[in-house]
Amino acid sequence: MAIRRDRVRLNVGGKIFETSSTTLANAGRNSMLGAMLDEHWNLTDHEEYFIDRNPACFSVLLDLLRTGELHIPANMPEKLLYREALYYGLLDHVRAAKWGPFDGNRLRLASSVSGQAPGDGTAIRAGPDGGCCVAHGSMVRVYNWMLEEHPPINLDYQRVNDVGYIDSDNIVISACERLGCGYGGMGLFSSSTGDLRHKFQVSHDDQFKSFTAGSLSFSSDYRIFASCRGRSNEYGIGVWDQVTGKQVDFFYESPGWSLGDADKLQWLDGSNCLMVATLFPRKDNCYISLIDFREKSMVWSWSDVGAPRTVDEKRVLDATVMEENNSVCMVNQYDDLGFMDLRINGGSVRWSSRSRLMKGNMPDELCYPKLAAYGGQLFLSMNDSISVFCGPDWVLTSRLQRSYGGSICDFSIGGGRLFVLHSEENVYDVWETRPSPII
């Protein structure tokens, strides 16, 4: 029978530590330390636990469990501490303590990573664990949360169209018609080794078809969405199950709507819909729609086809949905922001020039602006800076910018970090929210 005791005695590498079962419970059930307690979080009848690990690192990690704060001594290599945290199952605790909850107005530049390959980067994607991947040409370079590079993923001269994380261990890449051998323009790869684990296929009339996959998006119920362009009228949005890799649906484009050439997909958990946007310069006209896959119908749509134009009017370059505000935001070549109400199908756009107030410098190589909504904030990349908008009226509240790197070609938010990819030599920046100060 287990003895109910709160005091715990640990011998780590020959050094004695005394703590409480309450402190060990802070490690979580899935950690090594949490496994020392029974299902009721009570200590069993061991007099002393011996752990053959580094005692200096354990002292830091134990203090983290006690206080929730991480203080790394100057003489301790961070990689050594991270290795020990991995052994104890405390990496998530370390990551959470290194940077605070994400807030665009409190972000600070934490690191800059130089590109390791020639050519312009095309996309950067944040991973759920604080790492990222960078796509350029036929190559995808993957970095863990410590910004150490894993073996790159090489598609053998097939251009990468989009990339995204299913989880911290798996990356989906979309490319042209043949990915490796056989039919298919999408593959699932290991983020740590770069090995191809699965190829996604499109079937039509019980036959597998060759296709090019474009933009990607992922839902919380384990589905993968990709814009597809095929040879035999398989144009539209393909849907696959993340677990089995099997195709579960296909939404064919209707006349006048270029779903297979979509530049951006965005899954909306609240409405269970997928935003599909085809933008300039792929098309002269902009098409934005919301697709409900339960009904297999287009429930909202907007296009600037037939809209009156002037000589100086600029085209729509990017768009994002903000579900909590029932609105779609877009940006044109003037860096004007436009807003549409999702409750009005095909309504008009309310344009505003508020973003011009904080455009940043004009680099030699210009990149198209990009939009993202995250945590109730709106982010817009413009030339070499990112502007942050907040509140119901989307007021400019801050700007993120550094002195070198050139224009911003892409950015991504995830894992508590903002990753910004610059056009010069594929340099990317990592922005973090600093932990709150001790009161």
Steps between C-alpha positions, in 0.01 A plus 500: 500500500636847408603731784361852473797733539558845354876529547710350220871424520689483170861403438599648165851415392610469863343828620204485736187706429192521717169623359130425525266279303302817425803643321555179306133501401566833321707300250184336368381143472695429181836605642758274663463681834123482486529123448645472853153573638200270491166570330393712797820710486626331818858393552568126522708334772850567364732655759721659236507518123833481317525671159829469313494843335663843521427651845569862397239486224254323729533785750392749231210282389383438855498874563291537182242257640493686830467854366405481132805712418812395309839635606795346314846560657749678275740203511236245394464426126134534403515192278610294800201621699264431209637147467431436867153657472426259215601206720265607779217588262517869590573663164152652485557658842833644385352643181209656688740664746740633236239725343165626620155475338503635144418871472583692182549824691758350736710307250878539511757375248651184650717366219591526131592191299692531173389295203695186416420478130500732198181631347206697629287350773136453406336408833562468871273301732498496879488162670281418801805445722670833429707385201450587135567394142612710202416412139694621198516341158487122542639507856339523845730567795365406843603647836406383847398738778868552592549612135726202429463377143374151424590317176341697214217364286593492131232445233746431217437815299122504556406851608345529847164675482404495869597332825336458840523311828248232598682473834854551625614170341330517159510749212281502189650639179310581182681505167462428132358186348753238597633494855771236503364213292146433393206734485433766759593857582494476881715315750526451876857528630673452831602839638804352676642270228347634177381152402190465282233320704197520275387623159149642462303407192193627316262241361226557245277227356705244696822612334793687650568829325810712461459843659683809622427601857512865603387673819452294816287525812428271795194458721471410867318177408806363319425590141742634240374741232691580181422694185546261208558545131471183294507384142151350479274761655598422862520871573394609845569425867609153607447371852702225670494335841816584694512164678438261211612721212191401303307743282165570667349772281550725199326831432493576129517860387194656348511714184679830562664391826865389487513276807777284355725804464434638848780702654382461858291260706391563860302259712242660732422287804207709618298475181644168379578663166804546279597839359632476145665808348636546148695825478715723283740439325382144437171645378408853392186472710465399863273212608430428867256235616401295805428131441295288738609140448210364704259626235760509221390851417642848465337695785668838445679655206643826374679607186612826349391382154300779340590750770570851371871565467721801455838523333678516837303227675709217642409135524433294813816315610401313816202429724423345837182419693448625858219281629459676833416820309297335222721671245750448221803726476691555175793714387565651158813628326456838664533326839141606564302274731150397400231341716190300405216369715464121488134534588433673166562283196683694229495827693717802432855559628576777750848619404733682739849645454593460868785259421692767302586678822749230594630357174868487592785539255484428128753220430655454158310173453130539572280217624124478502335574837355212700231479768437278803253509789613351829377530858259783421773704329560576132851483351604655168845478340594811299841525335746439787263528799193340656218714635272384782134608516275454804152578626159500331610778263838338427716789619873493429672427831858399419752417228767231484811586303873443496780677317607235248373200307306669225129480428274242666384228262306294755424463871329247724374481860494186713652328799502833686729664242491721191730393217586756231672401174701770321587507132876539546672160523199337664570663836218448747431670832342354813286730715387401849297648782722541804378342825321734736733667753510375856293729720 
